[in-house]
């Protein structure tokens, strides 16, 4: 598998679907909620996610939230984390993955 990759796109919701579903997405995935998702894309800036139970939502766990000693999860990996932001401009749910949060 290449270091950075993208799924075949067959399960990624179309942008117009994500746009129409945005209010429902924000309601279903409020800030601070714990979520489970699957990695659908690995890019130099982070990983894209599809959420369990919220099929029209796309998430992003940015590399800026990842500790230096960790690696990005693999394409297709099951992950969990906390919703930390709703990016209205591109309809993405920002997530800090479990294990990425720095405590202390």
N, C-alpha and C positions, 0 to 999 in steps of 0.2 A: 504494500500500500504506500502511495506517495506520502511524504510528510504532511502536505496540505492537500485536501481533497474535498469533493462535494458529492452528495448523493446523486443518483440518477434523476432526481427531481420529481419522481412519480408520486411521492407522498407529501411534497411541499405544497402548501396551499397557495393558490394564485394570489397576486397582490390585490386584486379587486375583492377577493373573498376576505382577505385579512383586513382590508379597509372597512368593508361592511360589518365585520364581526368585532371591530375594535372595542366598542362599548361593552359588549358581552365578555370579551377577553379580559378587560380591566376589572370587571366585576368578578369574574371567575378566578382571577389570579391577583388578588390584592397585595399591596406592598407588605412585606413581612411574612407572606405565606410560604410554607414549605411545599416544594413541587418535585415531581419526578418527571424525567424527560429522557429522550433518546437523541444522541448526537447525529445530526444529519449533514453537517459540514464542518471541516477543519480549515481555518484560514490563519494567516500570520497574526491576526489581531484577536483571535478567539475561536469559539465553537458555536455553531448554530444548533438550536434545539427544537424538537417537537415535543409538546407536553402531553402527558397521559391525561386523557379525559377532556382535553381542550383542543380538538383537531384543527381549528382554524387560526391557531396562535403560533407565532414564531418567536423563539427566545434567542438571546445571545449572552454567552458568558465570555466577557472580554478578558484578554490576557493581562490587562492592567490589574485585575483582581487576583491573579494567580501568583502564589509564592514562587520565587526564583528556582527553588529546588524541585519543583513539580513539572510534569509534562501535561500537554493537552490530552484529554481523553480521546480514544480511538473513534473513528467513524463507526456508528452503530452501537456504541457503548450506552448502557443505561446509567444515568446520573441522577443526582438529587441536589437540591440547593434551595436558596431563599430568593424570592423576588425582591429586588432592590430598587427598581425603577421602571417606569412605563415611558418609552420613547415615542411620544405622539407623532413626531415628524416622519418616522418610518415604520410605525406600528410594530415595534419590537418590545418584548418584555426582557429587561435586563436581569440576569441571575448571577448570584455569587454561589458557586458550587460548594457543596459540603467539602470541608478539608482545605478550602482556599482562604477562609476567613482567618485573619491574624488576631489572636487573642492576647491580651495583656496590655 
